[in-house]
């Protein structure tokens, strides 16, 4: 049994890998590597590997075919009109096609096709030009072809210039020339080629339609987020619709789906209410929403009368880069509503309409947090003018994954179409999707600038459910369309940059651990190569003395509740904007990477945090036990040494602080040999995921508000009350001890306070006439006295303290 548990625990451990990275490839002479043009098949077979800027991934060879355009094409022999031409590129059993153009003599495509070396079983590349059958009833007409021998294809590796396309005359099946020419470029390259991200890949040859765009690798940038601060000062000439009652006027401001309200103005200020309250929103460039402000009168708990409204574009507000510039306030006229509104109101009459006084600006000196501060990846302010130079470069090679679990059924068997997403700072990257494999190989390398080492990169693996192959399955039957598919989570990891040594390459296989309603499960392993390069060690060390966030977060801080609400709104804006990209980075992916649900209640997470706090004090508890053993003479030699140390420190008190710091220095040197050799990873034991109760997991995955049955909710509520009761008792005990300290001089117990005051007077007299060394020596010897002179009963100070009153007896 114990062996099974140990093996199960080992399954979640980090593993060292030894990939053949680019930095181990044979290098040429100094300077940029030159492609072996004309070497052809030698480079294709890996016999002469050129160097590459991709030095953190394993080299992969591809045959690239760029189809640019055609000219002088013949007319359709049946209709006499220009043909609907398209190009088909075929290599062995793999073939890709361009889009077709309707009736053009000189069509243009400019599409790139990439065929992986590992799946090629042919020595010839065929490029066909065909005429699309208009009715779709027969086969497309063959026009001509161009054939390439792979042994004659040149090799190219960036940073060399792209290979120039050339015109090739079309041939018939027997090799004779026919009318028409194709502009093509054919070369052998690696994944470092500029054409790699946008190319059609033979690995995804089965993907059709809209799914083609979703399998390509892509880089994204988060939208530029600002805090919009709206200071609602006052309103003027506000006339309530209902007479004979004191109005309860407030201002409601809305930006997109964010709605905030001021408090109700005092009833005395009926026509000119005043608030002077700040409302803070999150907005993103380009500014698509508008600020809509309404002045309303609260008639009842369920009804508010609209008194006036103004709609303002966000572009009219100035951008503030510091707390010192004064933002000029402005008056805005309100559009009238209700009984005071007149259809024929003229612009001249608006001068006497209600107005609202507002001071608003876009705050550029804050960092808009769209992720938890526990694993934040960027701390820079919004305004680019306030950015400092980078201190390092982070390079990540996403090599591949192994042992992935089947995520869906395809043709009666399990399948996984995995892709990887990495997020650091404002830059998101997405690898290409590997179709139908449990051991995908990406070998893609990405780079980020690092502005603060105390940040975290998040890397997640997902199953692509938007390949476009099953979009029309229900159209023929008339069945309602299925709900939109969601890319399934496979797992994610986090790496804190401050835990990495600079200029060292970390090659590890990280376990992909996913918490499901059925329990924790290992979904596979993700193989990475990570390197953190320092650009300026002095600047990096200086950062450790600086605040983590920009200065405005400390000069004019937000409340904790405000920050949580703003972070949630920022997450929603980032997810919505990235979902509109092409191809989209879908909302479920962004929310999982940003840990949108991290603030939700979880019994498992609460237990994990509790035991983290317990382990935090374990060192202090061990020190207290050691000192207790010294006081009770459990080890005579140790106690004797402590006595000697006590006499030395009393006789030379100036050595106390140097001794403490020297001791910590020695401990640090001693622990250096046991320093971590690899980055930390997801810990299932610390997360309390291995021993979690199934009902607690079901509660964690429940929706908000709950969707469970009433009896289940009652049971969970009672359990929560039980846990909260224990927390309540602990908090009450802590409050009791603090109140007892306050009562020492509070005269709630006059006899106890009298005794303590007399003791303080006597102690002051004694300490005035007695040298400090004598007092310290007597106190130390008394504390370290032999057990023969100790009593099992509590000490006098403890007895006195426990008798002091607290305010617990005043609680209901």
VEXDOGU-270612 format. One line per field, with one value per residue (C-alpha): residue in one letter; x, y, z. Coordinates in Angstrom, 3 decimals. Layout:
N
type = [A:...]
x = [X:...]
y = [Y:...]
z = [Z:...]
This chain:
812
type = [X:X:X:X:X:X:X:X:X:X:X:X:X:X:X:X:X:X:X:X:X:X:X:X:X:X:X:X:X:X:X:X:X:X:X:X:X:X:X:X:X:X:X:X:X:X:X:X:X:X:X:X:X:X:X:X:X:X:X:X:X:X:X:X:X:X:X:X:X:X:X:X:X:X:X:X:X:X:X:X:X:X:X:X:X:X:X:X:X:X:X:X:X:X:X:X:X:X:X:X:X:X:X:X:X:X:X:X:X:X:X:X:X:X:X:X:X:X:X:X:X:X:X:X:X:X:X:X:X:X:X:X:X:X:X:X:X:X:X:X:X:X:X:X:X:X:X:X:X:X:X:X:X:X:X:X:X:X:X:X:X:X:X:X:X:X:X:X:X:X:X:X:X:X:X:X:X:X:X:X:X:X:X:X:X:X:X:X:X:X:X:X:X:X:X:X:X:X:X:X:X:X:X:X:X:X:X:X:X:X:X:X:X:X:X:X:X:X:X:X:X:X:X:X:X:X:X:X:X:X:X:X:X:X:X:X:X:X:X:X:X:X:X:X:X:X:X:X:X:X:X:X:X:X:X:X:X:X:X:X:X:X:X:X:X:X:X:X:X:X:X:X:X:X:X:X:X:X:X:X:X:X:X:X:X:X:X:X:X:X:X:X:X:X:X:X:X:X:X:X:X:X:X:X:X:X:X:X:X:X:X:X:X:X:X:X:X:X:X:X:X:X:X:X:X:X:X:X:X:X:X:X:X:X:X:X:X:X:X:X:X:X:X:X:X:X:X:X:X:X:X:X:X:X:X:X:X:X:X:X:X:X:X:X:X:X:X:X:X:X:X:X:X:X:X:X:X:X:X:X:X:X:X:X:X:X:X:X:X:X:X:X:X:X:X:X:X:X:X:X:X:X:X:X:X:X:X:X:X:X:X:X:X:X:X:X:X:X:X:X:X:X:X:X:X:X:X:X:X:X:X:X:X:X:X:X:X:X:X:X:X:X:X:X:X:X:X:X:X:X:X:X:X:X:X:X:X:X:X:X:X:X:X:X:X:X:X:X:X:X:X:X:X:X:X:X:X:X:X:X:X:X:X:X:X:X:X:X:X:X:X:X:X:X:X:X:X:X:X:X:X:X:X:X:X:X:X:X:X:X:X:X:X:X:X:X:X:X:X:X:X:X:X:X:X:X:X:X:X:X:X:X:X:X:X:X:X:X:X:X:X:X:X:X:X:X:X:X:X:X:X:X:X:X:X:X:X:X:X:X:X:X:X:X:X:X:X:X:X:X:X:X:X:X:X:X:X:X:X:X:X:X:X:X:X:X:X:X:X:X:X:X:X:X:X:X:X:X:X:X:X:X:X:X:X:X:X:X:X:X:X:X:X:X:X:X:X:X:X:X:X:X:X:X:X:X:X:X:X:X:X:X:X:X:X:X:X:X:X:X:X:X:X:X:X:X:X:X:X:X:X:X:X:X:X:X:X:X:X:X:X:X:X:X:X:X:X:X:X:X:X:X:X:X:X:X:X:X:X:X:X:X:X:X:X:X:X:X:X:X:X:X:X:X:X:X:X:X:X:X:X:X:X:X:X:X:X:X:X:X:X:X:X:X:X:X:X:X:X:X:X:X:X:X:X:X:X:X:X:X:X:X:X:X:X:X:X:X:X:X:X:X:X:X:X:X:X:X:X:X:X:X:X:X:X:X:X:X:X:X:X:X:X:X:X:X:X:X:X:X:X:X:X:X:X:X:X:X:X:X:X:X:X:X:X:X:X:X:X:X:X:X:X:X:X:X:X:X:X:X:X:X:X:X:X:X:X:X:X:X:X:X]
x = [0.000:2.752:4.617:1.512:1.146:4.811:4.498:1.351:3.184:6.129:3.700:3.224:6.924:9.036:11.295:14.596:14.832:17.806:16.518:18.838:18.336:19.386:22.378:23.760:23.436:26.722:27.690:29.445:31.981:31.462:28.616:25.165:24.824:24.500:21.983:23.302:21.738:21.933:22.689:19.046:18.385:21.385:19.795:16.403:17.722:19.524:23.043:24.207:22.290:22.601:22.533:19.384:18.149:15.824:18.317:15.823:13.911:14.698:15.250:12.405:12.645:9.796:9.360:7.859:5.898:4.745:2.101:2.051:0.028:-0.577:-0.716:-1.671:-4.120:-6.228:-9.982:-12.499:-12.934:-16.685:-17.849:-15.091:-14.844:-11.881:-11.572:-12.141:-8.521:-6.968:-3.701:-3.243:0.128:0.802:3.659:3.155:-0.189:-0.524:-2.084:-3.222:-5.276:-5.478:-8.726:-10.262:-10.866:-13.926:-13.143:-9.746:-7.021:-4.305:-5.359:-3.281:-3.144:0.077:-0.381:2.326:2.250:4.551:5.169:6.866:9.982:8.944:5.813:7.149:7.349:8.088:11.028:8.934:6.732:3.806:1.992:-1.251:-3.328:-7.007:-10.280:-13.052:-16.215:-18.949:-21.851:-19.789:-21.117:-17.933:-14.204:-12.295:-10.555:-6.797:-4.934:-1.253:1.407:4.936:7.138:10.126:12.786:13.432:17.125:17.268:15.362:17.551:17.767:17.180:17.523:16.744:18.065:18.801:16.499:13.372:13.745:12.521:9.626:10.091:7.827:7.396:5.759:2.916:3.300:0.778:0.874:3.365:5.773:4.747:4.384:0.896:-0.364:-0.010:2.639:2.802:4.921:6.307:9.005:10.096:12.664:13.590:13.607:12.951:10.323:12.379:11.190:9.023:6.470:5.964:3.156:0.865:1.579:-0.828:0.671:0.469:-0.020:-3.454:-4.386:-7.777:-8.934:-11.345:-13.192:-13.009:-11.022:-7.884:-7.253:-7.675:-4.803:-2.092:0.355:-0.274:0.874:-1.620:-1.308:-3.656:-5.602:-4.164:-6.194:-6.811:-8.512:-11.200:-11.682:-14.928:-15.255:-18.947:-18.913:-22.445:-25.530:-27.441:-31.136:-32.298:-36.098:-37.863:-40.879:-43.007:-43.908:-44.390:-41.547:-37.855:-35.987:-33.326:-31.019:-28.012:-25.879:-25.486:-22.540:-22.124:-19.290:-20.129:-21.464:-19.863:-22.392:-21.521:-23.652:-22.975:-24.633:-27.937:-27.405:-28.628:-32.302:-31.597:-29.891:-32.966:-32.092:-28.278:-27.220:-23.551:-21.600:-17.859:-17.391:-15.011:-16.247:-13.503:-13.951:-11.701:-11.603:-9.554:-8.074:-9.446:-12.228:-15.405:-17.753:-19.032:-19.565:-23.306:-24.280:-27.835:-29.233:-32.022:-34.457:-35.083:-38.851:-39.002:-36.890:-37.923:-38.390:-36.038:-37.156:-34.786:-34.231:-31.447:-28.884:-25.611:-23.504:-19.781:-17.095:-14.028:-11.669:-12.561:-10.964:-7.324:-4.701:-2.969:0.509:1.005:-0.962:0.265:-1.373:-4.740:-7.565:-9.916:-13.563:-16.307:-20.046:-22.188:-25.813:-28.296:-30.955:-34.352:-36.664:-40.101:-42.676:-40.035:-38.916:-40.349:-40.147:-39.690:-36.914:-34.376:-30.647:-31.142:-33.313:-30.611:-28.709:-31.288:-31.424:-30.001:-26.231:-23.787:-20.316:-17.659:-13.894:-12.796:-9.461:-7.760:-5.213:-1.983:0.228:-1.558:-1.032:-4.419:-4.410:-6.102:-4.695:-4.169:-1.345:-0.120:1.040:1.163:3.140:3.411:3.746:4.245:1.934:-0.434:1.393:4.341:6.224:6.592:8.117:11.665:14.104:13.912:16.266:16.201:14.887:12.767:12.977:10.698:10.952:7.702:9.039:6.013:3.850:3.642:1.031:-1.954:-5.347:-8.110:-10.356:-13.065:-14.316:-13.588:-14.574:-15.340:-12.021:-10.409:-8.559:-6.836:-6.044:-3.692:-2.294:-0.364:-0.926:1.657:0.974:3.518:2.960:0.811:1.947:0.065:1.316:-0.474:1.221:-0.207:-2.672:-1.363:-4.195:-5.036:-1.937:-1.336:2.335:2.321:5.604:5.501:9.156:8.228:10.262:9.013:10.678:9.486:11.118:11.334:10.811:10.601:11.914:9.254:6.694:5.184:4.714:1.664:1.600:-1.521:-2.445:-5.900:-7.827:-9.014:-12.756:-13.154:-11.641:-14.719:-15.208:-18.624:-20.316:-23.074:-23.913:-27.338:-28.421:-29.815:-31.916:-33.282:-32.165:-31.398:-27.743:-25.641:-24.332:-21.071:-18.087:-15.556:-11.869:-11.225:-8.589:-5.729:-3.641:-1.351:1.872:3.363:7.038:8.197:11.142:12.845:13.342:15.437:19.186:20.247:21.744:20.892:18.712:16.096:14.838:12.094:8.889:6.178:3.168:-0.120:-2.430:-6.149:-8.642:-11.931:-15.198:-14.017:-10.679:-7.181:-5.791:-2.552:-3.393:0.123:3.491:4.622:8.249:9.784:13.150:13.363:16.145:16.198:18.919:19.944:20.655:21.758:22.497:22.712:19.280:17.817:19.231:18.002:14.472:14.463:14.489:11.591:7.816:6.274:3.550:3.781:3.874:0.232:-0.904:0.653:0.058:-3.626:-4.472:-7.711:-9.577:-9.365:-13.003:-12.386:-9.332:-11.209:-14.074:-11.711:-9.648:-12.768:-13.857:-10.368:-10.403:-13.726:-12.471:-9.279:-11.245:-13.774:-11.122:-8.936:-12.014:-12.529:-9.052:-8.521:-8.061:-9.760:-8.154:-11.357:-12.907:-12.652:-8.921:-8.290:-10.354:-8.470:-5.098:-6.080:-7.660:-10.953:-12.546:-9.731:-11.796:-14.653:-15.117:-13.461:-13.250:-10.221:-8.390:-9.282:-7.772:-4.661:-4.193:-4.746:-2.045:0.248:-0.151:0.482:3.680:4.749:4.920:6.460:9.967:9.042:7.391:10.525:12.653:10.332:10.570:14.366:14.489:12.115:14.450:17.359:15.471:14.611:18.194:17.290:20.820:23.280:26.035:23.693:22.327:25.869:26.829:23.737:24.757:28.212:26.685:24.370:27.289:29.255:26.342:25.566:29.163:29.520:25.990:27.376:27.908:24.205:23.194:26.443:26.013:22.421:23.343:26.426:24.251:21.784:24.694:26.008:22.551:22.249:25.617:24.670:21.372:23.068:24.122:20.474:19.109:16.405:17.815:14.624:11.680:8.720:5.639:2.047:2.048:-0.994:-0.176:0.153:-3.006:-4.883:-6.032:-5.109:-7.226:-10.144:-13.693:-15.852:-18.603:-16.098:-15.002:-18.611:-19.105:-15.990:-17.250:-20.773:-22.048:-22.712:-25.487:-25.753:-27.552:-27.602:-30.643:-31.978:-30.913:-27.342:-27.213:-28.510:-25.812:-23.063:-24.370:-24.287:-20.743:-19.714:-21.301:-19.286:-16.009:-16.895:-17.708:-14.198:-12.717:-14.971:-13.658:-10.010:-10.651:-12.497:-9.586:-7.152:-9.402:-9.616:-5.829:-5.583:-8.313:-6.540:-3.446:-5.523:-7.106:-3.719:-3.970:-7.682:-8.941:-11.690:-10.403:-9.244:-7.346:-5.451:-4.602:-3.513:-1.188:0.272:0.820:2.605:4.714:5.662:6.753:8.888:10.363:11.279:13.069:14.943:15.987:17.181:19.555:20.579:22.961:21.342:23.873:22.908:19.222:19.808:22.031:19.478:16.605:18.591:19.693:16.131:14.803:17.442:17.171:17.381:14.124:14.741:13.899:10.829:7.190:4.605:2.089:1.659:3.914:2.785:2.698:0.620:-1.812:-2.122:-2.670:-5.371:-7.340:-7.521:-10.978:-11.896:-14.978:-16.191:-18.634:-20.276:-21.221:-24.729]
y = [0.000:2.419:1.569:2.415:5.758:6.542:5.643:7.772:10.695:10.251:10.517:14.222:15.078:17.207:15.206:16.144:15.837:15.956:17.221:18.004:21.744:24.225:25.379:21.848:21.871:22.079:25.722:27.214:29.994:33.298:35.401:34.411:30.894:30.498:28.089:25.221:26.418:23.645:21.140:20.176:16.642:16.658:19.420:17.732:14.528:16.366:15.506:19.134:21.046:24.813:26.896:28.760:31.441:28.767:27.485:26.256:23.801:20.701:21.342:20.336:20.408:21.417:21.643:25.066:25.827:29.408:29.689:33.338:33.739:32.544:34.228:33.559:30.821:29.261:29.836:27.190:24.997:24.582:28.059:30.090:32.159:32.482:29.451:29.195:28.389:26.973:25.198:21.793:21.017:17.286:15.512:11.786:11.175:14.778:17.507:21.057:23.398:27.154:29.094:29.387:32.587:32.994:33.634:35.303:35.037:36.087:34.851:35.581:33.430:34.079:31.021:28.909:25.149:23.339:19.583:17.958:15.901:13.167:12.338:12.526:9.317:10.759:12.247:14.465:17.480:18.048:21.369:21.099:23.906:22.951:24.477:24.129:22.402:25.042:22.696:20.400:17.320:16.099:16.133:19.405:19.906:19.340:22.309:21.631:20.898:21.688:18.897:19.411:16.885:17.158:16.620:19.928:22.021:24.664:25.070:28.374:29.351:32.832:35.494:34.982:36.845:35.029:32.977:34.912:33.177:32.278:31.659:28.016:26.890:24.412:20.875:18.231:14.708:13.586:16.463:18.638:22.400:23.871:27.418:29.160:29.871:29.617:31.805:29.533:29.432:26.066:25.662:23.530:25.293:24.907:26.170:29.370:30.401:33.534:31.630:28.979:30.617:31.394:28.254:25.392:22.346:18.769:17.770:19.411:18.218:16.897:20.316:22.117:25.418:27.886:25.457:26.065:29.423:27.969:25.482:28.032:29.498:33.110:35.879:38.200:41.422:42.272:45.505:48.589:49.063:52.332:53.246:55.865:57.935:59.918:62.328:63.261:66.612:68.014:68.641:71.839:72.638:69.061:69.069:65.932:64.661:64.048:67.066:67.209:64.871:65.272:63.806:61.141:61.971:59.907:59.577:56.335:55.994:53.211:52.187:49.067:46.549:48.320:50.214:52.270:54.537:57.358:57.529:59.356:63.082:64.631:65.551:69.186:69.911:69.467:71.363:71.321:67.944:67.396:64.113:64.555:60.799:58.853:56.169:54.080:52.000:49.863:50.875:49.599:51.175:51.727:53.369:51.828:52.437:55.742:57.072:57.324:59.309:59.579:61.558:59.594:60.006:56.985:56.891:53.435:50.328:49.092:52.312:55.129:58.179:59.291:63.038:63.628:61.897:62.700:60.521:61.303:59.748:58.587:60.356:63.779:62.978:63.842:61.253:61.821:60.386:61.420:62.398:65.991:67.488:69.032:67.810:70.573:69.920:70.456:71.037:68.879:69.608:66.833:65.705:66.024:63.080:62.570:65.325:68.077:67.010:68.789:67.484:70.939:71.964:74.177:74.503:77.983:76.487:73.958:76.742:76.601:72.779:70.633:70.194:67.841:68.839:66.177:65.850:62.852:61.577:58.445:57.283:56.254:55.906:52.803:49.231:47.806:44.347:41.689:38.753:37.820:39.601:36.198:35.274:38.609:38.729:42.483:45.449:48.315:51.353:51.926:54.958:53.875:57.062:55.713:52.381:51.619:49.686:45.885:44.054:40.696:38.471:35.368:32.671:29.648:26.703:24.730:21.351:19.108:16.987:13.294:10.960:13.249:11.829:11.463:14.531:13.621:10.825:10.802:7.906:5.762:6.248:8.769:11.712:14.927:17.981:19.833:23.324:25.359:28.936:31.004:34.330:36.766:40.490:41.838:39.184:35.941:33.201:30.179:27.236:25.412:22.598:19.061:16.926:13.508:12.768:12.121:13.121:16.416:17.991:21.761:22.895:26.567:29.235:32.567:35.549:38.156:41.255:41.135:44.328:42.722:39.285:38.919:37.886:34.634:33.108:30.883:28.111:26.056:23.173:22.930:20.634:22.384:21.824:24.299:22.437:23.000:19.393:18.805:22.147:20.979:17.566:18.667:20.735:17.851:16.457:19.827:19.276:22.368:23.396:22.113:24.537:26.226:24.036:25.065:24.259:21.767:22.327:19.858:21.556:24.496:25.353:28.511:29.471:32.360:34.074:34.966:31.242:30.848:31.254:33.628:32.317:28.715:26.515:24.528:21.459:19.659:17.763:19.418:17.350:18.664:18.328:19.011:19.098:17.544:16.809:13.208:14.192:15.215:13.650:13.824:14.691:14.293:16.045:19.275:19.470:22.930:24.614:27.892:30.471:33.772:36.127:39.139:42.370:44.441:42.808:46.158:47.226:43.863:43.979:47.569:46.378:44.358:47.662:49.166:48.772:45.953:48.158:51.731:54.621:55.610:52.341:53.554:57.322:56.959:53.294:51.540:49.523:45.735:45.492:48.033:46.154:42.844:44.405:46.221:43.072:41.107:43.785:43.894:40.120:40.352:43.077:41.155:37.952:39.766:41.571:38.484:36.461:38.921:38.329:36.149:33.355:33.993:33.222:31.972:33.237:29.942:29.833:33.391:32.914:29.710:31.372:34.417:32.337:34.182:31.801:31.985:34.231:31.710:29.774:26.354:24.146:22.419:25.696:26.919:23.787:24.167:27.786:26.826:24.174:26.604:28.950:26.083:25.085:28.737:28.667:25.196:26.674:28.962:26.039:23.914:26.743:27.054:23.309:23.443:26.355:24.513:21.480:23.795:25.297:21.830:20.569:17.764:17.970:19.137:20.058:22.224:23.979:24.624:26.164:28.375:29.547:30.441:32.288:34.149:35.306:36.461:38.421:40.018:41.020:42.243:43.367:45.066:41.559:40.615:42.005:40.986:37.473:37.255:38.379:36.140:33.208:33.897:34.246:30.830:29.290:30.746:29.283:25.935:25.862:26.802:23.231:22.159:24.905:23.943:22.717:23.144:25.582:24.854:23.238:22.403:20.515:18.281:17.506:21.148:21.974:19.364:17.769:14.143:13.717:16.002:14.741:14.232:16.494:19.290:18.965:19.043:22.221:23.775:23.084:24.300:27.356:30.714:30.968:27.291:24.797:21.907:20.459:22.032:19.268:19.372:23.148:22.745:20.178:22.391:25.404:23.490:22.355:25.917:27.051:24.435:25.582:29.234:28.452:27.149:30.198:32.382:30.741:31.292:34.946:35.416:33.944:36.298:39.261:38.133:38.114:41.587:42.949:41.492:43.448:46.615:45.997:46.033:49.822:50.192:49.774:47.388:45.170:47.802:45.322:43.810:47.252:48.430:45.443:46.019:49.754:49.074:46.407:48.889:51.433:48.895:47.583:51.108:51.778:48.472:48.921:52.468:51.367:47.982:47.711:46.308:43.483:42.242:42.327:40.469:37.906:37.234:36.980:34.618:32.356:32.256:31.324:28.561:27.222:23.493:21.443:20.745:24.384:24.391:23.794:22.036:24.716:27.760:30.726:33.801:36.118:33.531:33.212:36.984:37.456:34.785:36.455:39.769:40.664:40.874:42.129:38.630:38.789:41.839:39.988:38.655]
z = [0.000:0.937:-2.283:-4.335:-2.582:-3.168:-6.839:-7.081:-5.509:-7.874:-10.775:-10.015:-9.777:-12.071:-14.398:-15.999:-19.770:-22.115:-25.462:-28.340:-28.270:-30.906:-28.853:-29.245:-33.023:-34.931:-35.484:-38.416:-38.472:-36.727:-38.004:-39.220:-40.467:-44.216:-45.725:-47.742:-50.972:-53.470:-50.703:-50.969:-49.814:-47.442:-45.387:-45.767:-44.230:-41.424:-42.574:-42.599:-39.940:-40.209:-37.050:-36.073:-33.722:-32.298:-29.721:-27.097:-29.259:-31.246:-34.914:-37.246:-41.030:-43.306:-47.044:-47.727:-50.893:-51.512:-54.207:-55.275:-58.492:-62.040:-65.447:-69.062:-68.089:-70.832:-71.027:-70.041:-73.167:-72.515:-71.495:-73.114:-69.919:-67.530:-65.296:-61.521:-60.840:-57.696:-56.899:-55.301:-53.696:-53.279:-51.520:-51.119:-49.413:-48.241:-50.275:-49.637:-51.789:-52.136:-52.227:-55.695:-57.669:-59.863:-63.516:-63.411:-66.010:-63.552:-60.086:-56.989:-53.822:-51.869:-49.641:-47.993:-47.451:-45.010:-45.115:-42.150:-42.851:-40.452:-42.475:-46.029:-48.090:-51.504:-53.396:-55.700:-55.074:-57.456:-57.826:-59.833:-61.329:-61.632:-62.771:-60.174:-61.411:-61.103:-60.316:-58.140:-59.993:-61.572:-61.092:-61.337:-64.667:-64.806:-66.360:-65.712:-63.149:-61.987:-60.567:-58.206:-57.257:-53.494:-54.093:-55.973:-53.443:-51.700:-47.914:-46.148:-42.478:-41.133:-40.834:-44.526:-46.895:-48.117:-51.250:-54.287:-56.138:-59.799:-62.787:-63.808:-67.067:-66.644:-68.039:-68.948:-67.555:-70.233:-69.567:-72.510:-72.138:-71.853:-71.676:-68.325:-65.704:-61.924:-59.628:-56.905:-54.261:-52.849:-50.099:-47.112:-43.750:-40.073:-37.653:-37.376:-40.825:-41.019:-43.080:-40.396:-38.344:-41.306:-43.321:-43.990:-42.228:-43.370:-39.723:-39.916:-43.401:-42.209:-40.972:-43.273:-43.472:-40.636:-38.536:-40.616:-38.952:-35.454:-35.817:-36.616:-34.137:-33.276:-30.930:-29.242:-27.260:-24.414:-24.915:-23.257:-20.075:-18.229:-15.004:-15.652:-12.496:-12.431:-9.519:-9.283:-7.497:-7.641:-9.748:-10.352:-10.828:-10.319:-10.287:-8.979:-10.877:-7.776:-5.667:-1.950:-0.940:-0.254:-3.226:-2.749:-5.641:-6.740:-9.861:-11.778:-14.157:-16.714:-19.047:-21.034:-18.520:-15.543:-13.440:-10.336:-8.197:-5.781:-2.392:-1.994:-1.505:1.786:1.657:2.572:-0.768:-2.927:-6.122:-5.912:-4.449:-3.708:-3.521:-4.248:-4.701:-6.932:-9.317:-10.972:-14.148:-16.351:-20.021:-22.949:-26.064:-28.601:-26.602:-27.997:-25.047:-23.749:-20.255:-19.609:-16.499:-15.217:-12.313:-10.644:-7.780:-5.552:-5.167:-3.581:-3.121:-6.589:-8.519:-9.526:-11.509:-14.274:-14.001:-16.510:-18.681:-20.434:-22.735:-23.046:-25.289:-23.373:-25.757:-24.301:-20.940:-20.355:-19.460:-16.139:-15.610:-11.979:-8.892:-8.913:-12.028:-11.187:-13.409:-14.420:-13.601:-16.187:-16.270:-18.560:-19.460:-18.788:-21.245:-19.586:-19.046:-17.581:-17.101:-17.369:-20.832:-23.860:-27.402:-28.827:-26.492:-28.259:-27.721:-26.218:-23.455:-22.562:-20.832:-18.056:-17.942:-15.147:-15.081:-13.463:-12.272:-12.978:-12.748:-14.850:-16.151:-17.451:-14.889:-16.621:-13.541:-12.219:-13.289:-14.266:-12.745:-14.869:-12.889:-9.286:-7.461:-6.243:-9.756:-11.519:-14.773:-15.285:-12.929:-15.362:-15.356:-18.242:-19.673:-21.768:-20.835:-17.293:-18.288:-17.267:-19.455:-19.280:-16.928:-18.671:-21.421:-20.913:-23.571:-23.531:-25.871:-25.943:-27.014:-26.730:-24.485:-23.659:-22.280:-22.869:-22.005:-24.647:-24.441:-26.977:-29.213:-32.918:-35.155:-32.128:-30.350:-28.065:-29.542:-28.481:-30.599:-28.283:-28.433:-25.897:-24.660:-22.760:-21.077:-19.684:-19.417:-22.230:-24.700:-25.260:-27.581:-28.960:-30.628:-33.598:-32.948:-33.321:-34.661:-33.217:-31.167:-27.472:-27.805:-29.704:-30.760:-31.164:-30.905:-30.960:-29.183:-27.840:-26.192:-23.699:-22.245:-18.442:-16.469:-13.018:-11.971:-9.257:-11.860:-13.087:-16.538:-17.014:-19.626:-20.309:-22.612:-24.202:-26.511:-29.677:-30.196:-33.083:-36.017:-38.172:-39.241:-37.668:-38.105:-40.443:-39.085:-37.807:-40.795:-42.800:-39.958:-38.903:-35.334:-33.275:-33.372:-30.484:-27.873:-28.877:-28.194:-25.558:-25.721:-22.912:-20.237:-20.112:-17.433:-16.725:-14.952:-13.473:-13.275:-11.091:-12.748:-9.470:-8.804:-11.981:-12.166:-14.906:-18.148:-17.307:-19.495:-17.559:-19.403:-17.517:-18.061:-15.970:-14.873:-16.224:-13.229:-13.540:-10.704:-11.811:-9.970:-9.704:-8.156:-9.131:-12.308:-14.214:-17.829:-19.211:-19.177:-20.808:-21.930:-21.773:-22.125:-20.182:-20.005:-18.123:-19.354:-17.302:-19.194:-16.196:-12.846:-11.069:-12.288:-11.347:-7.824:-7.488:-8.245:-5.014:-3.096:-5.073:-4.584:-6.574:-8.077:-9.432:-6.958:-7.448:-5.847:-2.588:-2.843:-3.724:-3.053:-3.874:-1.281:-1.357:-2.446:-5.217:-6.469:-6.620:-8.574:-10.957:-11.514:-12.379:-14.876:-16.410:-16.867:-18.671:-21.018:-21.868:-22.511:-24.728:-26.795:-27.352:-28.321:-31.195:-32.642:-35.710:-34.920:-31.570:-28.243:-26.710:-23.529:-21.642:-22.394:-21.200:-18.032:-17.146:-17.707:-15.611:-12.791:-12.945:-10.419:-7.865:-5.546:-5.233:-2.000:-1.824:1.248:-0.265:-0.873:2.619:4.163:2.023:3.121:6.761:6.669:4.814:7.774:10.196:8.374:8.394:12.207:12.389:12.497:15.381:17.155:16.682:18.094:21.081:21.732:21.511:23.966:26.296:26.223:27.049:29.975:31.281:30.906:28.499:27.114:29.771:27.300:25.200:28.278:29.540:26.185:26.284:29.774:28.473:25.495:27.872:30.054:26.995:25.558:28.931:29.457:25.854:24.810:21.731:20.274:20.288:16.883:15.108:16.494:15.224:11.712:11.614:12.652:9.821:7.377:8.394:8.050:4.538:3.526:5.011:3.083:-0.207:-0.810:-0.470:-2.726:-5.250:-8.552:-10.552:-10.642:-8.368:-9.893:-8.980:-5.658:-5.222:-1.609:-0.567:-2.556:-0.498:-3.770:-3.054:0.102:-0.726:-0.066:-3.213:-1.857:-1.275:-4.903:-6.065:-4.047:-5.615:-9.146:-8.351:-10.183:-8.565:-7.549:-6.696:-8.917:-6.424:-4.650:-1.478:0.928:-0.432:0.037:3.621:4.392:2.983:4.833:8.121:7.375:6.635:9.892:11.759:10.182:10.719:14.358:14.959:13.233:15.350:18.516:17.503:16.630:19.897:21.885:20.134:20.941:24.569:24.981:23.476:25.743:28.783:27.817:27.541:30.946:32.714:32.947:32.257:35.884:34.819:37.637:40.183:42.357:39.390:37.993:41.452:41.809:38.308:38.933:42.255:40.516:37.793:40.413:42.278:39.005:37.951:41.259:41.127:37.504:38.193:40.963:39.497:36.522:33.395:33.171:36.618:35.744:32.467:34.209:36.942:34.410:32.170:35.018:36.354:32.914:32.532:36.086:36.715:36.720:40.425:41.080:38.826:39.722:37.581:38.429:36.169:36.872:38.799:35.708:33.838:36.724:37.008:33.234:32.996:35.791:33.954:32.590:28.913:27.118:26.288:29.183:27.587:24.378:23.812]
